[in-house]
């Protein structure tokens, strides 16, 4: 059984059991983490969301280890790798960050230290 837990948007803890879901999630995930330490974002892409969230949480990712803890404030699932990678690159741009700020404006106001 494949299951994972993560915090999304307002910090609510979500657990998902993929084996018992009606539909499987697409394999490519773009996600945005909010660092409670430096109040900045990390945008990433993965093919294994559960594993990647555990790596971030346990400090196994060099790019985020010193910025823990994190809250996952946004994620998207894609069926195509190229689409997911393009979306990740867009969300890392000024325009992409502004689009996220508009989409998540109420949720961002609920984050600690935002």
OpenMM code with the backbone's topology and positions (N, CA, C; nanometers):
from openmm import Vec3, app, unit

residues = "UNK UNK UNK UNK UNK UNK UNK UNK UNK UNK UNK UNK UNK UNK UNK UNK UNK UNK UNK UNK UNK UNK UNK UNK UNK UNK UNK UNK UNK UNK UNK UNK UNK UNK UNK UNK UNK UNK UNK UNK UNK UNK UNK UNK UNK UNK UNK UNK UNK UNK UNK UNK UNK UNK UNK UNK UNK UNK UNK UNK UNK UNK UNK UNK UNK UNK UNK UNK UNK UNK UNK UNK UNK UNK UNK UNK UNK UNK UNK UNK UNK UNK UNK UNK UNK UNK UNK UNK UNK UNK UNK UNK UNK UNK UNK UNK UNK UNK UNK UNK UNK UNK UNK UNK UNK UNK UNK UNK UNK UNK UNK UNK UNK UNK".split()
positions = [
    Vec3(0.0844, -0.1169, 0.0000),
    Vec3(0.0000, 0.0000, 0.0000),
    Vec3(0.0894, 0.1238, 0.0000),
    Vec3(0.0628, 0.2172, -0.0905),
    Vec3(0.1374, 0.3418, -0.0975),
    Vec3(0.0557, 0.4521, -0.0321),
    Vec3(0.1144, 0.5164, 0.0672),
    Vec3(0.0450, 0.6258, 0.1349),
    Vec3(0.1450, 0.7366, 0.1616),
    Vec3(0.0979, 0.8589, 0.1687),
    Vec3(0.1846, 0.9684, 0.2074),
    Vec3(0.1043, 1.0739, 0.2796),
    Vec3(0.1742, 1.1559, 0.3539),
    Vec3(0.1129, 1.2648, 0.4280),
    Vec3(0.1878, 1.3914, 0.3944),
    Vec3(0.1185, 1.5036, 0.3944),
    Vec3(0.1846, 1.6309, 0.3727),
    Vec3(0.0954, 1.7427, 0.4191),
    Vec3(0.1544, 1.8580, 0.4360),
    Vec3(0.0794, 1.9768, 0.4722),
    Vec3(0.0528, 2.0549, 0.3449),
    Vec3(-0.0662, 2.1040, 0.3293),
    Vec3(-0.1004, 2.1771, 0.2074),
    Vec3(-0.1725, 2.3058, 0.2426),
    Vec3(-0.1373, 2.4095, 0.1718),
    Vec3(-0.1934, 2.5439, 0.1821),
    Vec3(-0.1997, 2.5964, 0.3241),
    Vec3(-0.3025, 2.5683, 0.4003),
    Vec3(-0.3190, 2.6331, 0.5307),
    Vec3(-0.2579, 2.5514, 0.6440),
    Vec3(-0.1796, 2.4499, 0.6129),
    Vec3(-0.1139, 2.3723, 0.7161),
    Vec3(-0.1938, 2.2544, 0.7665),
    Vec3(-0.3073, 2.2253, 0.7039),
    Vec3(-0.3834, 2.1081, 0.7439),
    Vec3(-0.3082, 1.9836, 0.7022),
    Vec3(-0.3066, 1.8850, 0.7879),
    Vec3(-0.2365, 1.7612, 0.7592),
    Vec3(-0.3255, 1.6728, 0.6739),
    Vec3(-0.2747, 1.6307, 0.5597),
    Vec3(-0.3506, 1.5493, 0.4658),
    Vec3(-0.2799, 1.4149, 0.4507),
    Vec3(-0.3532, 1.3070, 0.4608),
    Vec3(-0.2986, 1.1746, 0.4326),
    Vec3(-0.3713, 1.1179, 0.3125),
    Vec3(-0.2949, 1.0626, 0.2200),
    Vec3(-0.3535, 1.0074, 0.0989),
    Vec3(-0.3074, 0.8640, 0.0853),
    Vec3(-0.4007, 0.7742, 0.0692),
    Vec3(-0.3710, 0.6346, 0.0451),
    Vec3(-0.3982, 0.6081, -0.1022),
    Vec3(-0.2929, 0.5969, -0.1805),
    Vec3(-0.3092, 0.5865, -0.3253),
    Vec3(-0.3725, 0.4545, -0.3697),
    Vec3(-0.3518, 0.3483, -0.2963),
    Vec3(-0.4040, 0.2193, -0.3384),
    Vec3(-0.5564, 0.2143, -0.3344),
    Vec3(-0.6169, 0.2835, -0.2388),
    Vec3(-0.7615, 0.2780, -0.2240),
    Vec3(-0.8341, 0.3927, -0.2920),
    Vec3(-0.7625, 0.4829, -0.3568),
    Vec3(-0.8276, 0.5914, -0.4282),
    Vec3(-0.8939, 0.5388, -0.5550),
    Vec3(-1.0012, 0.6048, -0.5949),
    Vec3(-1.0705, 0.5685, -0.7178),
    Vec3(-0.9795, 0.5872, -0.8382),
    Vec3(-0.9035, 0.6951, -0.8370),
    Vec3(-0.8115, 0.7236, -0.9471),
    Vec3(-0.6710, 0.7396, -0.8911),
    Vec3(-0.5728, 0.6932, -0.9649),
    Vec3(-0.4345, 0.7165, -0.9266),
    Vec3(-0.3947, 0.8564, -0.9686),
    Vec3(-0.3080, 0.9188, -0.8901),
    Vec3(-0.2575, 1.0503, -0.9258),
    Vec3(-0.1592, 1.0374, -1.0410),
    Vec3(-0.1546, 1.1357, -1.1291),
    Vec3(-0.0536, 1.1341, -1.2360),
    Vec3(0.0864, 1.1303, -1.1753),
    Vec3(0.1843, 1.0795, -1.2487),
    Vec3(0.3158, 1.0519, -1.1907),
    Vec3(0.4079, 1.1716, -1.1698),
    Vec3(0.3842, 1.2834, -1.2343),
    Vec3(0.4771, 1.3963, -1.2283),
    Vec3(0.4172, 1.5086, -1.1432),
    Vec3(0.4914, 1.5513, -1.0421),
    Vec3(0.4405, 1.6483, -0.9466),
    Vec3(0.5289, 1.7722, -0.9422),
    Vec3(0.4649, 1.8876, -0.9473),
    Vec3(0.5311, 2.0153, -0.9238),
    Vec3(0.4764, 2.0652, -0.7906),
    Vec3(0.5645, 2.1103, -0.7028),
    Vec3(0.5205, 2.1481, -0.5694),
    Vec3(0.5912, 2.2754, -0.5241),
    Vec3(0.5291, 2.3436, -0.4279),
    Vec3(0.5868, 2.4636, -0.3684),
    Vec3(0.5875, 2.4451, -0.2171),
    Vec3(0.7052, 2.4593, -0.1597),
    Vec3(0.7212, 2.4510, -0.0146),
    Vec3(0.7449, 2.5906, 0.0410),
    Vec3(0.6915, 2.6148, 0.1584),
    Vec3(0.7123, 2.7415, 0.2290),
    Vec3(0.7991, 2.7121, 0.3508),
    Vec3(0.9132, 2.7776, 0.3600),
    Vec3(1.0046, 2.7570, 0.4718),
    Vec3(0.9607, 2.8388, 0.5924),
    Vec3(0.9384, 2.7721, 0.7033),
    Vec3(0.9044, 2.8410, 0.8274),
    Vec3(1.0274, 2.9090, 0.8873),
    Vec3(1.1459, 2.8704, 0.8415),
    Vec3(1.2689, 2.9287, 0.8932),
    Vec3(1.3001, 3.0627, 0.8276),
    Vec3(1.2975, 3.0678, 0.6931),
    Vec3(1.3345, 3.1928, 0.6252),
    Vec3(1.2180, 3.2592, 0.5514),
    Vec3(1.0983, 3.2019, 0.5640),
    Vec3(0.9768, 3.2563, 0.5036),
    Vec3(0.9889, 3.2741, 0.3520),
    Vec3(1.0630, 3.1872, 0.2875),
    Vec3(1.0763, 3.1909, 0.1424),
    Vec3(1.0222, 3.0605, 0.0855),
    Vec3(1.0096, 3.0560, -0.0465),
    Vec3(0.9532, 2.9400, -0.1146),
    Vec3(1.0610, 2.8560, -0.1786),
    Vec3(1.0286, 2.7280, -0.1950),
    Vec3(1.1107, 2.6369, -0.2738),
    Vec3(1.0172, 2.5713, -0.3741),
    Vec3(1.0489, 2.5803, -0.5011),
    Vec3(0.9686, 2.5179, -0.6069),
    Vec3(1.0448, 2.3965, -0.6573),
    Vec3(0.9767, 2.2827, -0.6653),
    Vec3(1.0426, 2.1606, -0.7090),
    Vec3(0.9536, 2.0751, -0.7971),
    Vec3(1.0168, 1.9728, -0.8537),
    Vec3(0.9521, 1.8768, -0.9426),
    Vec3(0.9994, 1.7388, -0.8997),
    Vec3(0.9104, 1.6408, -0.9048),
    Vec3(0.9492, 1.5043, -0.8702),
    Vec3(0.8604, 1.4031, -0.9421),
    Vec3(0.9104, 1.2828, -0.9502),
    Vec3(0.8294, 1.1714, -1.0015),
    Vec3(0.7818, 1.0831, -0.8867),
    Vec3(0.8250, 1.1140, -0.7656),
    Vec3(0.7823, 1.0377, -0.6480),
    Vec3(0.7593, 1.1369, -0.5339),
    Vec3(0.6379, 1.1863, -0.5244),
    Vec3(0.6044, 1.2926, -0.4292),
    Vec3(0.6298, 1.2498, -0.2851),
    Vec3(0.5890, 1.1304, -0.2494),
    Vec3(0.6070, 1.0808, -0.1134),
    Vec3(0.7548, 1.0792, -0.0743),
    Vec3(0.8381, 1.0198, -0.1575),
    Vec3(0.9812, 1.0118, -0.1294),
    Vec3(1.0424, 1.1504, -0.1173),
    Vec3(1.0063, 1.2402, -0.2099),
    Vec3(1.0655, 1.3743, -0.2111),
    Vec3(1.0259, 1.4549, -0.0873),
    Vec3(0.9005, 1.4443, -0.0435),
    Vec3(0.8591, 1.5152, 0.0772),
    Vec3(0.9353, 1.4623, 0.1992),
    Vec3(0.9567, 1.3315, 0.2049),
    Vec3(1.0351, 1.2738, 0.3142),
    Vec3(1.1787, 1.3236, 0.3105),
    Vec3(1.2371, 1.3347, 0.1920),
    Vec3(1.3739, 1.3866, 0.1801),
    Vec3(1.3824, 1.5301, 0.2317),
    Vec3(1.2870, 1.6127, 0.1933),
    Vec3(1.2864, 1.7509, 0.2428),
    Vec3(1.2694, 1.7537, 0.3950),
    Vec3(1.1770, 1.6756, 0.4450),
    Vec3(1.1477, 1.6739, 0.5880),
    Vec3(1.2662, 1.6258, 0.6709),
    Vec3(1.3418, 1.5296, 0.6176),
    Vec3(1.4531, 1.4695, 0.6917),
    Vec3(1.5880, 1.5354, 0.6627),
    Vec3(1.5890, 1.6434, 0.5857),
    Vec3(1.7137, 1.7142, 0.5574),
    Vec3(1.8051, 1.6435, 0.4595),
    Vec3(1.7500, 1.5561, 0.3753),
    Vec3(1.8302, 1.4802, 0.2799),
    Vec3(1.8455, 1.5509, 0.1456),
    Vec3(1.7895, 1.6686, 0.1332),
    Vec3(1.8036, 1.7477, 0.0115),
    Vec3(1.8972, 1.8645, 0.0420),
    Vec3(2.0106, 1.8710, -0.0286),
    Vec3(2.1092, 1.9760, -0.0023),
    Vec3(2.0492, 2.1156, -0.0182),
    Vec3(1.9591, 2.1311, -0.1144),
    Vec3(1.9049, 2.2638, -0.1430),
    Vec3(1.8088, 2.3147, -0.0362),
    Vec3(1.7567, 2.2267, 0.0477),
    Vec3(1.6583, 2.2715, 0.1477),
    Vec3(1.6914, 2.2316, 0.2906),
    Vec3(1.7950, 2.1540, 0.3120),
    Vec3(1.8233, 2.1008, 0.4466),
    Vec3(1.8352, 2.2109, 0.5519),
    Vec3(1.9009, 2.3216, 0.5185),
    Vec3(1.9227, 2.4277, 0.6178),
    Vec3(1.8021, 2.5211, 0.6305),
    Vec3(1.6965, 2.4963, 0.5527),
    Vec3(1.5795, 2.5857, 0.5541),
    Vec3(1.4572, 2.5217, 0.6183),
    Vec3(1.4727, 2.4045, 0.6770),
    Vec3(1.3605, 2.3350, 0.7394),
    Vec3(1.3139, 2.4085, 0.8639),
    Vec3(1.1871, 2.3868, 0.9025),
    Vec3(1.0807, 2.3023, 0.8466),
    Vec3(1.0044, 2.3732, 0.7351),
    Vec3(0.9283, 2.2932, 0.6614),
    Vec3(0.8508, 2.3406, 0.5479),
    Vec3(0.7030, 2.3065, 0.5623),
    Vec3(0.6214, 2.3833, 0.4912),
    Vec3(0.4809, 2.3505, 0.4704),
    Vec3(0.4613, 2.3439, 0.3199),
    Vec3(0.4007, 2.2370, 0.2708),
    Vec3(0.3676, 2.2285, 0.1291),
    Vec3(0.2445, 2.3156, 0.1063),
    Vec3(0.2629, 2.4258, 0.0329),
    Vec3(0.1515, 2.5187, 0.0139),
    Vec3(0.0811, 2.4982, -0.1196),
    Vec3(0.1421, 2.4203, -0.2109),
    Vec3(0.0810, 2.4038, -0.3423),
    Vec3(0.1437, 2.2840, -0.4117),
    Vec3(0.0618, 2.2071, -0.4827),
    Vec3(0.1164, 2.1023, -0.5685),
    Vec3(0.0231, 2.0783, -0.6860),
    Vec3(0.0832, 2.0387, -0.7958),
    Vec3(0.0103, 2.0059, -0.9182),
    Vec3(0.0601, 1.8709, -0.9674),
    Vec3(-0.0291, 1.7927, -1.0218),
    Vec3(0.0070, 1.6630, -1.0769),
    Vec3(-0.0126, 1.6677, -1.2279),
    Vec3(0.0867, 1.6149, -1.3008),
    Vec3(0.0845, 1.6169, -1.4472),
    Vec3(0.1043, 1.4761, -1.5016),
    Vec3(0.0440, 1.4498, -1.6162),
    Vec3(0.0629, 1.3190, -1.6797),
    Vec3(0.1819, 1.3191, -1.7746),
    Vec3(0.2339, 1.4368, -1.8060),
    Vec3(0.3438, 1.4490, -1.8999),
    Vec3(0.4635, 1.5152, -1.8322),
    Vec3(0.5808, 1.4533, -1.8436),
    Vec3(0.7019, 1.5031, -1.7789),
    Vec3(0.7410, 1.6418, -1.8300),
    Vec3(0.7338, 1.6627, -1.9597),
    Vec3(0.7732, 1.7915, -2.0171),
    Vec3(0.6833, 1.9033, -1.9657),
    Vec3(0.5531, 1.8770, -1.9582),
    Vec3(0.4604, 1.9769, -1.9045),
    Vec3(0.4947, 2.0116, -1.7595),
    Vec3(0.5243, 1.9096, -1.6797),
    Vec3(0.5570, 1.9323, -1.5388),
    Vec3(0.6859, 2.0125, -1.5246),
    Vec3(0.7866, 1.9805, -1.6029),
    Vec3(0.9137, 2.0528, -1.5942),
    Vec3(0.8981, 2.1976, -1.6427),
    Vec3(0.8174, 2.2182, -1.7451),
    Vec3(0.7911, 2.3539, -1.7929),
    Vec3(0.7187, 2.4348, -1.6862),
    Vec3(0.6240, 2.3720, -1.6184),
    Vec3(0.5495, 2.4402, -1.5133),
    Vec3(0.6409, 2.4754, -1.3956),
    Vec3(0.7296, 2.3837, -1.3588),
    Vec3(0.8254, 2.4118, -1.2519),
    Vec3(0.9101, 2.5343, -1.2875),
    Vec3(0.9611, 2.5380, -1.4089),
    Vec3(1.0440, 2.6514, -1.4515),
    Vec3(0.9631, 2.7815, -1.4493),
    Vec3(0.8374, 2.7760, -1.4901),
    Vec3(0.7528, 2.8956, -1.4883),
    Vec3(0.7308, 2.9451, -1.3452),
    Vec3(0.7017, 2.8530, -1.2534),
    Vec3(0.6753, 2.8934, -1.1154),
    Vec3(0.7992, 2.9518, -1.0476),
    Vec3(0.9168, 2.9280, -1.1026),
    Vec3(1.0400, 2.9848, -1.0494),
    Vec3(1.0666, 3.1253, -1.1035),
    Vec3(0.9892, 3.1692, -1.2003),
    Vec3(1.0073, 3.3035, -1.2557),
    Vec3(0.9299, 3.4057, -1.1737),
    Vec3(0.9601, 3.5313, -1.1978),
    Vec3(0.8885, 3.6409, -1.1322),
    Vec3(0.7390, 3.6319, -1.1614),
    Vec3(0.7034, 3.6089, -1.2878),
    Vec3(0.5619, 3.5991, -1.3270),
    Vec3(0.4939, 3.4789, -1.2596),
    Vec3(0.5639, 3.3684, -1.2514),
    Vec3(0.5078, 3.2498, -1.1871),
    Vec3(0.4849, 3.2695, -1.0389),
    Vec3(0.5806, 3.3323, -0.9706),
    Vec3(0.5628, 3.3611, -0.8273),
    Vec3(0.4452, 3.4556, -0.8055),
    Vec3(0.4319, 3.5550, -0.8919),
    Vec3(0.3190, 3.6475, -0.8792),
    Vec3(0.1860, 3.5777, -0.9043),
    Vec3(0.1823, 3.4867, -1.0016),
    Vec3(0.0598, 3.4106, -1.0283),
    Vec3(0.0223, 3.3266, -0.9059),
    Vec3(0.1219, 3.2628, -0.8440),
    Vec3(0.0957, 3.1847, -0.7227),
    Vec3(0.0453, 3.2734, -0.6098),
    Vec3(0.1052, 3.3902, -0.5957),
    Vec3(0.0606, 3.4823, -0.4904),
    Vec3(-0.0848, 3.5229, -0.5099),
    Vec3(-0.1250, 3.5409, -0.6351),
    Vec3(-0.2652, 3.5742, -0.6629),
    Vec3(-0.3579, 3.4565, -0.6352),
    Vec3(-0.3178, 3.3377, -0.6805),
    Vec3(-0.4012, 3.2189, -0.6621),
    Vec3(-0.4163, 3.1818, -0.5151),
    Vec3(-0.3123, 3.2036, -0.4368),
    Vec3(-0.3103, 3.1577, -0.2973),
    Vec3(-0.3170, 3.2722, -0.1977),
    Vec3(-0.3679, 3.3872, -0.2373),
    Vec3(-0.3582, 3.5061, -0.1523),
    Vec3(-0.4203, 3.4872, -0.0142),
    Vec3(-0.5352, 3.4220, -0.0030),
    Vec3(-0.5943, 3.4007, 0.1296),
    Vec3(-0.5142, 3.2977, 0.2089),
    Vec3(-0.4727, 3.1923, 0.1431),
    Vec3(-0.3937, 3.0895, 0.2116),
    Vec3(-0.2615, 3.1459, 0.2610),
    Vec3(-0.1974, 3.2285, 0.1799),
    Vec3(-0.0691, 3.2865, 0.2193),
    Vec3(-0.0837, 3.3766, 0.3413),
    Vec3(-0.1975, 3.4414, 0.3554),
    Vec3(-0.2200, 3.5286, 0.4708),
    Vec3(-0.2303, 3.4496, 0.6001),
    Vec3(-0.2627, 3.3207, 0.5904),
    Vec3(-0.2757, 3.2349, 0.7091),
    Vec3(-0.1458, 3.1701, 0.7515),
    Vec3(-0.0419, 3.1815, 0.6680),
    Vec3(0.0858, 3.1195, 0.7011),
    Vec3(0.1536, 3.1953, 0.8140),
    Vec3(0.2254, 3.1235, 0.9003),
    Vec3(0.3008, 3.1922, 1.0041),
    Vec3(0.4104, 3.2782, 0.9419),
    Vec3(0.4283, 3.3967, 0.9917),
    Vec3(0.5352, 3.4888, 0.9511),
    Vec3(0.5224, 3.5402, 0.8091),
    Vec3(0.4092, 3.5219, 0.7402),
    Vec3(0.3996, 3.5661, 0.6009),
    Vec3(0.3681, 3.7131, 0.5917),
] * unit.nanometer
topology = app.Topology()
chain = topology.addChain("A")
for resn in residues:
    res = topology.addResidue(resn, chain)
    for name in ("N", "CA", "C"):
        topology.addAtom(name, app.Element.getBySymbol(name[0]), res)
